[in-house]
Amino acid sequence: MSGGIAVGAVFPPVRPGLRWRWRCWVTGRSRPSEGSLHTEALARRAVEAAFANFLKNAGLVPTGSEAE
């Protein structure tokens, strides 16, 4: 979440042995950034990194961040 706006999601494996899937759709492209990783923590970090990359490319700084 960024404020009240959902910008990404992490999806659990549909059955044991499969990977966690993630998607970040605030990228300025028609297709979202997405992938799959072995753990929920890695998938969450991937969504956060994709969103941080979007903010950087857009020249934006999140409020409440250390950058202020």
PyMOL Python script that loads the backbone (N, CA, C, O; Angstrom):
from pymol import cmd

cmd.read_pdbstr("""\
ATOM      1  N   MET A   1       0.841  -1.185   0.000  1.00  0.00           N
ATOM      2  CA  MET A   1       0.000   0.000   0.000  1.00  0.00           C
ATOM      3  C   MET A   1       0.885   1.248   0.000  1.00  0.00           C
ATOM      4  O   MET A   1       1.927   1.294   0.654  1.00  0.00           O
ATOM      5  N   SER A   2       0.451   2.231  -0.734  1.00  0.00           N
ATOM      6  CA  SER A   2       1.065   3.550  -0.701  1.00  0.00           C
ATOM      7  C   SER A   2      -0.061   4.496  -0.342  1.00  0.00           C
ATOM      8  O   SER A   2      -0.876   4.856  -1.191  1.00  0.00           O
ATOM      9  N   GLY A   3      -0.103   4.902   0.933  1.00  0.00           N
ATOM     10  CA  GLY A   3      -1.273   5.633   1.401  1.00  0.00           C
ATOM     11  C   GLY A   3      -2.468   4.702   1.338  1.00  0.00           C
ATOM     12  O   GLY A   3      -2.439   3.618   1.920  1.00  0.00           O
ATOM     13  N   GLY A   4      -3.510   5.106   0.644  1.00  0.00           N
ATOM     14  CA  GLY A   4      -4.691   4.271   0.487  1.00  0.00           C
ATOM     15  C   GLY A   4      -4.749   3.554  -0.847  1.00  0.00           C
ATOM     16  O   GLY A   4      -5.796   3.017  -1.210  1.00  0.00           O
ATOM     17  N   ILE A   5      -3.643   3.533  -1.591  1.00  0.00           N
ATOM     18  CA  ILE A   5      -3.640   2.936  -2.922  1.00  0.00           C
ATOM     19  C   ILE A   5      -2.812   1.654  -2.943  1.00  0.00           C
ATOM     20  O   ILE A   5      -1.651   1.651  -2.532  1.00  0.00           O
ATOM     21  N   ALA A   6      -3.401   0.583  -3.415  1.00  0.00           N
ATOM     22  CA  ALA A   6      -2.673  -0.675  -3.562  1.00  0.00           C
ATOM     23  C   ALA A   6      -1.783  -0.578  -4.794  1.00  0.00           C
ATOM     24  O   ALA A   6      -2.252  -0.240  -5.881  1.00  0.00           O
ATOM     25  N   VAL A   7      -0.502  -0.875  -4.623  1.00  0.00           N
ATOM     26  CA  VAL A   7       0.447  -0.802  -5.737  1.00  0.00           C
ATOM     27  C   VAL A   7       1.071  -2.150  -6.058  1.00  0.00           C
ATOM     28  O   VAL A   7       1.767  -2.285  -7.064  1.00  0.00           O
ATOM     29  N   GLY A   8       0.831  -3.146  -5.220  1.00  0.00           N
ATOM     30  CA  GLY A   8       1.421  -4.456  -5.460  1.00  0.00           C
ATOM     31  C   GLY A   8       0.780  -5.497  -4.575  1.00  0.00           C
ATOM     32  O   GLY A   8      -0.005  -5.190  -3.677  1.00  0.00           O
ATOM     33  N   ALA A   9       1.139  -6.743  -4.854  1.00  0.00           N
ATOM     34  CA  ALA A   9       0.583  -7.849  -4.085  1.00  0.00           C
ATOM     35  C   ALA A   9       1.545  -9.029  -4.096  1.00  0.00           C
ATOM     36  O   ALA A   9       2.365  -9.178  -5.002  1.00  0.00           O
ATOM     37  N   VAL A  10       1.425  -9.863  -3.070  1.00  0.00           N
ATOM     38  CA  VAL A  10       2.181 -11.106  -2.965  1.00  0.00           C
ATOM     39  C   VAL A  10       1.157 -12.230  -2.831  1.00  0.00           C
ATOM     40  O   VAL A  10       0.227 -12.140  -2.029  1.00  0.00           O
ATOM     41  N   PHE A  11       1.335 -13.282  -3.617  1.00  0.00           N
ATOM     42  CA  PHE A  11       0.393 -14.383  -3.649  1.00  0.00           C
ATOM     43  C   PHE A  11       1.067 -15.664  -3.168  1.00  0.00           C
ATOM     44  O   PHE A  11       2.150 -16.001  -3.648  1.00  0.00           O
ATOM     45  N   PRO A  12       0.453 -16.384  -2.233  1.00  0.00           N
ATOM     46  CA  PRO A  12       1.055 -17.633  -1.740  1.00  0.00           C
ATOM     47  C   PRO A  12       1.015 -18.728  -2.803  1.00  0.00           C
ATOM     48  O   PRO A  12       0.226 -18.662  -3.746  1.00  0.00           O
ATOM     49  N   PRO A  13       1.868 -19.729  -2.641  1.00  0.00           N
ATOM     50  CA  PRO A  13       1.839 -20.862  -3.579  1.00  0.00           C
ATOM     51  C   PRO A  13       0.477 -21.548  -3.548  1.00  0.00           C
ATOM     52  O   PRO A  13      -0.152 -21.643  -2.494  1.00  0.00           O
ATOM     53  N   VAL A  14       0.030 -22.022  -4.693  1.00  0.00           N
ATOM     54  CA  VAL A  14      -1.266 -22.711  -4.743  1.00  0.00           C
ATOM     55  C   VAL A  14      -1.167 -24.135  -4.227  1.00  0.00           C
ATOM     56  O   VAL A  14      -2.177 -24.752  -3.884  1.00  0.00           O
ATOM     57  N   ARG A  15       0.055 -24.656  -4.172  1.00  0.00           N
ATOM     58  CA  ARG A  15       0.271 -25.977  -3.563  1.00  0.00           C
ATOM     59  C   ARG A  15       1.730 -26.059  -3.112  1.00  0.00           C
ATOM     60  O   ARG A  15       2.580 -25.326  -3.617  1.00  0.00           O
ATOM     61  N   PRO A  16       2.017 -26.946  -2.167  1.00  0.00           N
ATOM     62  CA  PRO A  16       3.380 -27.068  -1.646  1.00  0.00           C
ATOM     63  C   PRO A  16       4.408 -27.294  -2.764  1.00  0.00           C
ATOM     64  O   PRO A  16       4.147 -27.988  -3.746  1.00  0.00           O
ATOM     65  N   GLY A  17       5.575 -26.687  -2.579  1.00  0.00           N
ATOM     66  CA  GLY A  17       6.653 -26.853  -3.541  1.00  0.00           C
ATOM     67  C   GLY A  17       6.702 -25.792  -4.622  1.00  0.00           C
ATOM     68  O   GLY A  17       7.701 -25.676  -5.333  1.00  0.00           O
ATOM     69  N   LEU A  18       5.624 -25.006  -4.757  1.00  0.00           N
ATOM     70  CA  LEU A  18       5.614 -23.929  -5.737  1.00  0.00           C
ATOM     71  C   LEU A  18       6.112 -22.639  -5.099  1.00  0.00           C
ATOM     72  O   LEU A  18       6.221 -22.555  -3.875  1.00  0.00           O
ATOM     73  N   ARG A  19       6.409 -21.657  -5.898  1.00  0.00           N
ATOM     74  CA  ARG A  19       6.970 -20.397  -5.413  1.00  0.00           C
ATOM     75  C   ARG A  19       5.889 -19.377  -5.078  1.00  0.00           C
ATOM     76  O   ARG A  19       4.750 -19.483  -5.532  1.00  0.00           O
ATOM     77  N   TRP A  20       6.275 -18.372  -4.264  1.00  0.00           N
ATOM     78  CA  TRP A  20       5.431 -17.219  -3.987  1.00  0.00           C
ATOM     79  C   TRP A  20       5.486 -16.313  -5.212  1.00  0.00           C
ATOM     80  O   TRP A  20       6.569 -16.092  -5.756  1.00  0.00           O
ATOM     81  N   ARG A  21       4.356 -15.785  -5.658  1.00  0.00           N
ATOM     82  CA  ARG A  21       4.316 -14.886  -6.811  1.00  0.00           C
ATOM     83  C   ARG A  21       4.108 -13.467  -6.315  1.00  0.00           C
ATOM     84  O   ARG A  21       3.466 -13.247  -5.289  1.00  0.00           O
ATOM     85  N   TRP A  22       4.652 -12.508  -7.046  1.00  0.00           N
ATOM     86  CA  TRP A  22       4.482 -11.104  -6.682  1.00  0.00           C
ATOM     87  C   TRP A  22       4.186 -10.303  -7.937  1.00  0.00           C
ATOM     88  O   TRP A  22       4.505 -10.719  -9.051  1.00  0.00           O
ATOM     89  N   ARG A  23       3.565  -9.136  -7.732  1.00  0.00           N
ATOM     90  CA  ARG A  23       3.251  -8.251  -8.849  1.00  0.00           C
ATOM     91  C   ARG A  23       3.216  -6.811  -8.339  1.00  0.00           C
ATOM     92  O   ARG A  23       2.651  -6.536  -7.280  1.00  0.00           O
ATOM     93  N   CYS A  24       3.816  -5.906  -9.088  1.00  0.00           N
ATOM     94  CA  CYS A  24       3.759  -4.468  -8.812  1.00  0.00           C
ATOM     95  C   CYS A  24       3.255  -3.797 -10.077  1.00  0.00           C
ATOM     96  O   CYS A  24       3.890  -3.905 -11.126  1.00  0.00           O
ATOM     97  N   TRP A  25       2.117  -3.100  -9.998  1.00  0.00           N
ATOM     98  CA  TRP A  25       1.505  -2.580 -11.209  1.00  0.00           C
ATOM     99  C   TRP A  25       1.629  -1.060 -11.365  1.00  0.00           C
ATOM    100  O   TRP A  25       1.061  -0.510 -12.308  1.00  0.00           O
ATOM    101  N   VAL A  26       2.331  -0.379 -10.500  1.00  0.00           N
ATOM    102  CA  VAL A  26       2.551   1.065 -10.651  1.00  0.00           C
ATOM    103  C   VAL A  26       3.946   1.253 -11.237  1.00  0.00           C
ATOM    104  O   VAL A  26       4.883   1.622 -10.528  1.00  0.00           O
ATOM    105  N   THR A  27       4.071   1.001 -12.511  1.00  0.00           N
ATOM    106  CA  THR A  27       5.382   1.049 -13.136  1.00  0.00           C
ATOM    107  C   THR A  27       5.444   1.989 -14.327  1.00  0.00           C
ATOM    108  O   THR A  27       6.518   2.184 -14.895  1.00  0.00           O
ATOM    109  N   GLY A  28       4.325   2.573 -14.718  1.00  0.00           N
ATOM    110  CA  GLY A  28       4.312   3.436 -15.881  1.00  0.00           C
ATOM    111  C   GLY A  28       4.332   2.660 -17.187  1.00  0.00           C
ATOM    112  O   GLY A  28       4.511   3.246 -18.254  1.00  0.00           O
ATOM    113  N   ARG A  29       4.151   1.360 -17.112  1.00  0.00           N
ATOM    114  CA  ARG A  29       4.107   0.528 -18.310  1.00  0.00           C
ATOM    115  C   ARG A  29       2.753  -0.153 -18.377  1.00  0.00           C
ATOM    116  O   ARG A  29       2.035  -0.229 -17.380  1.00  0.00           O
ATOM    117  N   SER A  30       2.412  -0.641 -19.543  1.00  0.00           N
ATOM    118  CA  SER A  30       1.126  -1.328 -19.670  1.00  0.00           C
ATOM    119  C   SER A  30       1.149  -2.699 -19.008  1.00  0.00           C
ATOM    120  O   SER A  30       0.099  -3.240 -18.661  1.00  0.00           O
ATOM    121  N   ARG A  31       2.332  -3.259 -18.832  1.00  0.00           N
ATOM    122  CA  ARG A  31       2.450  -4.555 -18.164  1.00  0.00           C
ATOM    123  C   ARG A  31       3.067  -4.355 -16.781  1.00  0.00           C
ATOM    124  O   ARG A  31       3.989  -3.555 -16.623  1.00  0.00           O
ATOM    125  N   PRO A  32       2.570  -5.069 -15.792  1.00  0.00           N
ATOM    126  CA  PRO A  32       3.148  -4.927 -14.446  1.00  0.00           C
ATOM    127  C   PRO A  32       4.489  -5.650 -14.333  1.00  0.00           C
ATOM    128  O   PRO A  32       4.783  -6.564 -15.103  1.00  0.00           O
ATOM    129  N   SER A  33       5.297  -5.225 -13.360  1.00  0.00           N
ATOM    130  CA  SER A  33       6.485  -5.994 -12.998  1.00  0.00           C
ATOM    131  C   SER A  33       5.988  -7.179 -12.195  1.00  0.00           C
ATOM    132  O   SER A  33       5.088  -7.035 -11.369  1.00  0.00           O
ATOM    133  N   GLU A  34       6.558  -8.335 -12.426  1.00  0.00           N
ATOM    134  CA  GLU A  34       6.103  -9.515 -11.696  1.00  0.00           C
ATOM    135  C   GLU A  34       7.171 -10.593 -11.718  1.00  0.00           C
ATOM    136  O   GLU A  34       8.119 -10.538 -12.501  1.00  0.00           O
ATOM    137  N   GLY A  35       6.998 -11.571 -10.847  1.00  0.00           N
ATOM    138  CA  GLY A  35       7.946 -12.672 -10.784  1.00  0.00           C
ATOM    139  C   GLY A  35       7.503 -13.695  -9.767  1.00  0.00           C
ATOM    140  O   GLY A  35       6.397 -13.625  -9.232  1.00  0.00           O
ATOM    141  N   SER A  36       8.379 -14.645  -9.508  1.00  0.00           N
ATOM    142  CA  SER A  36       8.099 -15.646  -8.475  1.00  0.00           C
ATOM    143  C   SER A  36       9.401 -15.954  -7.753  1.00  0.00           C
ATOM    144  O   SER A  36      10.470 -16.003  -8.361  1.00  0.00           O
ATOM    145  N   LEU A  37       9.291 -16.158  -6.451  1.00  0.00           N
ATOM    146  CA  LEU A  37      10.454 -16.404  -5.604  1.00  0.00           C
ATOM    147  C   LEU A  37      10.133 -17.495  -4.592  1.00  0.00           C
ATOM    148  O   LEU A  37       8.978 -17.892  -4.444  1.00  0.00           O
ATOM    149  N   HIS A  38      11.150 -17.976  -3.901  1.00  0.00           N
ATOM    150  CA  HIS A  38      10.990 -19.126  -3.012  1.00  0.00           C
ATOM    151  C   HIS A  38      10.284 -18.821  -1.696  1.00  0.00           C
ATOM    152  O   HIS A  38       9.694 -19.723  -1.102  1.00  0.00           O
ATOM    153  N   THR A  39      10.325 -17.565  -1.218  1.00  0.00           N
ATOM    154  CA  THR A  39       9.704 -17.258   0.075  1.00  0.00           C
ATOM    155  C   THR A  39       8.843 -16.009  -0.006  1.00  0.00           C
ATOM    156  O   THR A  39       9.006 -15.179  -0.900  1.00  0.00           O
ATOM    157  N   GLU A  40       7.920 -15.891   0.946  1.00  0.00           N
ATOM    158  CA  GLU A  40       7.078 -14.700   1.017  1.00  0.00           C
ATOM    159  C   GLU A  40       7.928 -13.460   1.253  1.00  0.00           C
ATOM    160  O   GLU A  40       7.673 -12.417   0.651  1.00  0.00           O
ATOM    161  N   ALA A  41       8.930 -13.554   2.116  1.00  0.00           N
ATOM    162  CA  ALA A  41       9.777 -12.395   2.420  1.00  0.00           C
ATOM    163  C   ALA A  41      10.487 -11.892   1.163  1.00  0.00           C
ATOM    164  O   ALA A  41      10.549 -10.684   0.932  1.00  0.00           O
ATOM    165  N   LEU A  42      11.019 -12.801   0.355  1.00  0.00           N
ATOM    166  CA  LEU A  42      11.685 -12.388  -0.884  1.00  0.00           C
ATOM    167  C   LEU A  42      10.693 -11.759  -1.861  1.00  0.00           C
ATOM    168  O   LEU A  42      11.020 -10.784  -2.538  1.00  0.00           O
ATOM    169  N   ALA A  43       9.492 -12.310  -1.936  1.00  0.00           N
ATOM    170  CA  ALA A  43       8.466 -11.757  -2.826  1.00  0.00           C
ATOM    171  C   ALA A  43       8.055 -10.362  -2.373  1.00  0.00           C
ATOM    172  O   ALA A  43       7.882  -9.471  -3.204  1.00  0.00           O
ATOM    173  N   ARG A  44       7.896 -10.159  -1.060  1.00  0.00           N
ATOM    174  CA  ARG A  44       7.552  -8.834  -0.541  1.00  0.00           C
ATOM    175  C   ARG A  44       8.660  -7.825  -0.857  1.00  0.00           C
ATOM    176  O   ARG A  44       8.378  -6.692  -1.245  1.00  0.00           O
ATOM    177  N   ARG A  45       9.919  -8.241  -0.689  1.00  0.00           N
ATOM    178  CA  ARG A  45      11.035  -7.350  -1.005  1.00  0.00           C
ATOM    179  C   ARG A  45      11.056  -6.998  -2.489  1.00  0.00           C
ATOM    180  O   ARG A  45      11.412  -5.877  -2.852  1.00  0.00           O
ATOM    181  N   ALA A  46      10.682  -7.934  -3.345  1.00  0.00           N
ATOM    182  CA  ALA A  46      10.645  -7.673  -4.781  1.00  0.00           C
ATOM    183  C   ALA A  46       9.592  -6.615  -5.120  1.00  0.00           C
ATOM    184  O   ALA A  46       9.846  -5.732  -5.940  1.00  0.00           O
ATOM    185  N   VAL A  47       8.405  -6.700  -4.493  1.00  0.00           N
ATOM    186  CA  VAL A  47       7.359  -5.691  -4.702  1.00  0.00           C
ATOM    187  C   VAL A  47       7.861  -4.331  -4.216  1.00  0.00           C
ATOM    188  O   VAL A  47       7.694  -3.322  -4.900  1.00  0.00           O
ATOM    189  N   GLU A  48       8.476  -4.309  -3.030  1.00  0.00           N
ATOM    190  CA  GLU A  48       8.989  -3.049  -2.486  1.00  0.00           C
ATOM    191  C   GLU A  48      10.070  -2.456  -3.394  1.00  0.00           C
ATOM    192  O   GLU A  48      10.103  -1.244  -3.607  1.00  0.00           O
ATOM    193  N   ALA A  49      10.942  -3.295  -3.922  1.00  0.00           N
ATOM    194  CA  ALA A  49      12.006  -2.813  -4.805  1.00  0.00           C
ATOM    195  C   ALA A  49      11.426  -2.287  -6.115  1.00  0.00           C
ATOM    196  O   ALA A  49      11.884  -1.262  -6.619  1.00  0.00           O
ATOM    197  N   ALA A  50      10.436  -2.962  -6.670  1.00  0.00           N
ATOM    198  CA  ALA A  50       9.809  -2.501  -7.910  1.00  0.00           C
ATOM    199  C   ALA A  50       9.130  -1.160  -7.697  1.00  0.00           C
ATOM    200  O   ALA A  50       9.212  -0.282  -8.556  1.00  0.00           O
ATOM    201  N   PHE A  51       8.455  -0.987  -6.555  1.00  0.00           N
ATOM    202  CA  PHE A  51       7.790   0.285  -6.274  1.00  0.00           C
ATOM    203  C   PHE A  51       8.818   1.386  -6.025  1.00  0.00           C
ATOM    204  O   PHE A  51       8.639   2.514  -6.485  1.00  0.00           O
ATOM    205  N   ALA A  52       9.890   1.069  -5.302  1.00  0.00           N
ATOM    206  CA  ALA A  52      10.955   2.054  -5.069  1.00  0.00           C
ATOM    207  C   ALA A  52      11.582   2.482  -6.391  1.00  0.00           C
ATOM    208  O   ALA A  52      11.913   3.655  -6.567  1.00  0.00           O
ATOM    209  N   ASN A  53      11.747   1.548  -7.316  1.00  0.00           N
ATOM    210  CA  ASN A  53      12.289   1.878  -8.631  1.00  0.00           C
ATOM    211  C   ASN A  53      11.343   2.806  -9.391  1.00  0.00           C
ATOM    212  O   ASN A  53      11.786   3.746 -10.050  1.00  0.00           O
ATOM    213  N   PHE A  54      10.039   2.539  -9.297  1.00  0.00           N
ATOM    214  CA  PHE A  54       9.054   3.432  -9.912  1.00  0.00           C
ATOM    215  C   PHE A  54       9.167   4.837  -9.335  1.00  0.00           C
ATOM    216  O   PHE A  54       9.193   5.814 -10.084  1.00  0.00           O
ATOM    217  N   LEU A  55       9.236   4.950  -7.995  1.00  0.00           N
ATOM    218  CA  LEU A  55       9.348   6.267  -7.361  1.00  0.00           C
ATOM    219  C   LEU A  55      10.610   6.990  -7.815  1.00  0.00           C
ATOM    220  O   LEU A  55      10.570   8.186  -8.108  1.00  0.00           O
ATOM    221  N   LYS A  56      11.718   6.280  -7.876  1.00  0.00           N
ATOM    222  CA  LYS A  56      12.983   6.872  -8.311  1.00  0.00           C
ATOM    223  C   LYS A  56      12.876   7.385  -9.745  1.00  0.00           C
ATOM    224  O   LYS A  56      13.261   8.517 -10.037  1.00  0.00           O
ATOM    225  N   ASN A  57      12.349   6.544 -10.635  1.00  0.00           N
ATOM    226  CA  ASN A  57      12.213   6.939 -12.040  1.00  0.00           C
ATOM    227  C   ASN A  57      11.257   8.101 -12.232  1.00  0.00           C
ATOM    228  O   ASN A  57      11.425   8.895 -13.157  1.00  0.00           O
ATOM    229  N   ALA A  58      10.253   8.212 -11.367  1.00  0.00           N
ATOM    230  CA  ALA A  58       9.284   9.300 -11.449  1.00  0.00           C
ATOM    231  C   ALA A  58       9.766  10.560 -10.736  1.00  0.00           C
ATOM    232  O   ALA A  58       9.123  11.606 -10.821  1.00  0.00           O
ATOM    233  N   GLY A  59      10.895  10.464 -10.033  1.00  0.00           N
ATOM    234  CA  GLY A  59      11.407  11.616  -9.288  1.00  0.00           C
ATOM    235  C   GLY A  59      10.593  11.927  -8.047  1.00  0.00           C
ATOM    236  O   GLY A  59      10.496  13.083  -7.635  1.00  0.00           O
ATOM    237  N   LEU A  60      10.011  10.901  -7.454  1.00  0.00           N
ATOM    238  CA  LEU A  60       9.157  11.071  -6.266  1.00  0.00           C
ATOM    239  C   LEU A  60       9.852  10.540  -5.027  1.00  0.00           C
ATOM    240  O   LEU A  60      10.725   9.677  -5.120  1.00  0.00           O
ATOM    241  N   VAL A  61       9.468  11.050  -3.871  1.00  0.00           N
ATOM    242  CA  VAL A  61       9.984  10.576  -2.596  1.00  0.00           C
ATOM    243  C   VAL A  61       8.795  10.249  -1.715  1.00  0.00           C
ATOM    244  O   VAL A  61       7.918  11.094  -1.535  1.00  0.00           O
ATOM    245  N   PRO A  62       8.739   9.047  -1.161  1.00  0.00           N
ATOM    246  CA  PRO A  62       7.602   8.707  -0.290  1.00  0.00           C
ATOM    247  C   PRO A  62       7.623   9.540   0.983  1.00  0.00           C
ATOM    248  O   PRO A  62       8.693   9.775   1.544  1.00  0.00           O
ATOM    249  N   THR A  63       6.457   9.993   1.454  1.00  0.00           N
ATOM    250  CA  THR A  63       6.390  10.730   2.697  1.00  0.00           C
ATOM    251  C   THR A  63       6.650   9.779   3.849  1.00  0.00           C
ATOM    252  O   THR A  63       6.312   8.597   3.781  1.00  0.00           O
ATOM    253  N   GLY A  64       7.248  10.296   4.899  1.00  0.00           N
ATOM    254  CA  GLY A  64       7.561   9.470   6.048  1.00  0.00           C
ATOM    255  C   GLY A  64       8.799   8.635   5.826  1.00  0.00           C
ATOM    256  O   GLY A  64       9.100   7.756   6.632  1.00  0.00           O
ATOM    257  N   SER A  65       9.527   8.888   4.749  1.00  0.00           N
ATOM    258  CA  SER A  65      10.725   8.113   4.463  1.00  0.00           C
ATOM    259  C   SER A  65      11.941   8.776   5.101  1.00  0.00           C
ATOM    260  O   SER A  65      11.871   9.916   5.560  1.00  0.00           O
ATOM    261  N   GLU A  66      13.038   8.060   5.125  1.00  0.00           N
ATOM    262  CA  GLU A  66      14.276   8.599   5.665  1.00  0.00           C
ATOM    263  C   GLU A  66      14.853   9.682   4.759  1.00  0.00           C
ATOM    264  O   GLU A  66      15.727  10.439   5.182  1.00  0.00           O
ATOM    265  N   ALA A  67      14.376   9.764   3.524  1.00  0.00           N
ATOM    266  CA  ALA A  67      14.895  10.732   2.573  1.00  0.00           C
ATOM    267  C   ALA A  67      14.442  12.155   2.906  1.00  0.00           C
ATOM    268  O   ALA A  67      15.006  13.115   2.381  1.00  0.00           O
ATOM    269  N   GLU A  68      13.437  12.306   3.767  1.00  0.00           N
ATOM    270  CA  GLU A  68      12.940  13.643   4.099  1.00  0.00           C
ATOM    271  C   GLU A  68      13.912  14.377   4.978  1.00  0.00           C
ATOM    272  O   GLU A  68      13.659  15.520   5.358  1.00  0.00           O
TER     273      GLU A  68
END
""", "prot")
cmd.dss("prot")
cmd.show_as("cartoon", "prot")
cmd.util.cbc("prot")
cmd.orient("prot")
